[in-house]
């Protein structure tokens, strides 16, 4: 909860990846709040009232996962809504003559997106979700200390660059400072 709040305010792309990780952590704990309490919440060096807030946050996510049938896989609607918001902004940026830098970055990234989508079972996955899934997969590979090819690293670098630009513009847009 604490990290999520910070990331949501600072970098929406990092926030979304963090929330996907939280979904997986909850699944790894079999949606058991007591296991999450013992292995995660109790490790925070925070006062009890903050720990209670964190527990409430996890309990809320667990309840949403159950209600939305996301206990085995998939992403919560609150996280899908971020992809929807980012896609809306992405499309507006691509149409804007004031955004040549973003448009250029997108077209540099597009071959990687096309390649990733061609390897995906679900061809209907939105482009940005494909980008986030690639980044998330990359992060998981790094956590597992698996070897990552130079080609994959180049793709991830370009995808990261695009999402960083989109995230910056997202926050400007939320603050009413983005002129498209």
VENGI-V846790 format. One record per residue. N is the residue number from 1. D_CENTER is the distance of its C-alpha to the mean C-alpha in Angstrom with 1 decimal. Layout:
n=N d_center=D_CENTER
n=N d_center=D_CENTER
This chain:
n=1 d_center=14.8
n=2 d_center=16.2
n=3 d_center=13.3
n=4 d_center=10.9
n=5 d_center=13.5
n=6 d_center=13.9
n=7 d_center=10.4
n=8 d_center=10.2
n=9 d_center=13.6
n=10 d_center=13.1
n=11 d_center=9.9
n=12 d_center=7.5
n=13 d_center=5.2
n=14 d_center=5.8
n=15 d_center=5.7
n=16 d_center=2.5
n=17 d_center=2.8
n=18 d_center=6.0
n=19 d_center=6.2
n=20 d_center=5.9
n=21 d_center=8.4
n=22 d_center=10.3
n=23 d_center=10.8
n=24 d_center=12.2
n=25 d_center=14.2
n=26 d_center=15.7
n=27 d_center=16.7
n=28 d_center=18.2
n=29 d_center=20.2
n=30 d_center=21.3
n=31 d_center=20.2
n=32 d_center=23.1
n=33 d_center=22.8
n=34 d_center=25.8
n=35 d_center=24.2
n=36 d_center=21.0
n=37 d_center=23.6
n=38 d_center=25.5
n=39 d_center=22.9
n=40 d_center=20.3
n=41 d_center=21.6
n=42 d_center=25.1
n=43 d_center=23.9
n=44 d_center=22.7
n=45 d_center=25.6
n=46 d_center=25.7
n=47 d_center=28.4
n=48 d_center=28.8
n=49 d_center=27.8
n=50 d_center=24.4
n=51 d_center=24.0
n=52 d_center=25.1
n=53 d_center=22.4
n=54 d_center=19.8
n=55 d_center=21.5
n=56 d_center=21.6
n=57 d_center=17.8
n=58 d_center=17.4
n=59 d_center=20.2
n=60 d_center=18.7
n=61 d_center=15.5
n=62 d_center=18.0
n=63 d_center=20.1
n=64 d_center=17.4
n=65 d_center=16.5
n=66 d_center=20.2
n=67 d_center=20.9
n=68 d_center=18.3
n=69 d_center=19.3
n=70 d_center=16.0
n=71 d_center=17.8
n=72 d_center=17.9
n=73 d_center=14.8
n=74 d_center=12.4
n=75 d_center=9.9
n=76 d_center=11.4
n=77 d_center=12.6
n=78 d_center=11.2
n=79 d_center=7.6
n=80 d_center=9.4
n=81 d_center=11.1
n=82 d_center=8.5
n=83 d_center=8.2
n=84 d_center=12.0
n=85 d_center=12.5
n=86 d_center=10.8
n=87 d_center=12.9
n=88 d_center=15.8
n=89 d_center=15.7
n=90 d_center=15.2
n=91 d_center=18.3
n=92 d_center=20.2
n=93 d_center=19.7
n=94 d_center=20.9
n=95 d_center=24.0
n=96 d_center=24.8
n=97 d_center=27.6
n=98 d_center=26.4
n=99 d_center=23.3
n=100 d_center=24.9
n=101 d_center=22.7
n=102 d_center=19.4
n=103 d_center=21.3
n=104 d_center=22.6
n=105 d_center=19.3
n=106 d_center=18.1
n=107 d_center=21.3
n=108 d_center=21.0
n=109 d_center=17.6
n=110 d_center=18.9
n=111 d_center=21.0
n=112 d_center=18.1
n=113 d_center=16.2
n=114 d_center=19.6
n=115 d_center=20.2
n=116 d_center=17.0
n=117 d_center=17.6
n=118 d_center=21.2
n=119 d_center=20.3
n=120 d_center=18.1
n=121 d_center=20.0
n=122 d_center=18.5
n=123 d_center=19.4
n=124 d_center=18.3
n=125 d_center=14.5
n=126 d_center=13.6
n=127 d_center=13.3
n=128 d_center=10.0
n=129 d_center=8.5
n=130 d_center=10.8
n=131 d_center=9.5
n=132 d_center=5.9
n=133 d_center=8.1
n=134 d_center=10.4
n=135 d_center=8.5
n=136 d_center=7.5
n=137 d_center=11.2
n=138 d_center=12.5
n=139 d_center=11.3
n=140 d_center=12.9
n=141 d_center=15.9
n=142 d_center=16.3
n=143 d_center=16.3
n=144 d_center=19.0
n=145 d_center=20.8
n=146 d_center=21.2
n=147 d_center=22.7
n=148 d_center=20.6
n=149 d_center=22.6
n=150 d_center=23.2
n=151 d_center=22.2
n=152 d_center=18.8
n=153 d_center=18.4
n=154 d_center=19.6
n=155 d_center=17.1
n=156 d_center=14.1
n=157 d_center=15.8
n=158 d_center=16.3
n=159 d_center=12.8
n=160 d_center=11.6
n=161 d_center=14.4
n=162 d_center=13.6
n=163 d_center=10.1
n=164 d_center=11.8
n=165 d_center=14.5
n=166 d_center=12.5
n=167 d_center=10.8
n=168 d_center=14.4
n=169 d_center=15.9
n=170 d_center=13.6
n=171 d_center=15.0
n=172 d_center=18.4
n=173 d_center=18.4
n=174 d_center=17.6
n=175 d_center=20.5
n=176 d_center=22.7
n=177 d_center=23.2
n=178 d_center=21.9
n=179 d_center=24.8
n=180 d_center=24.1
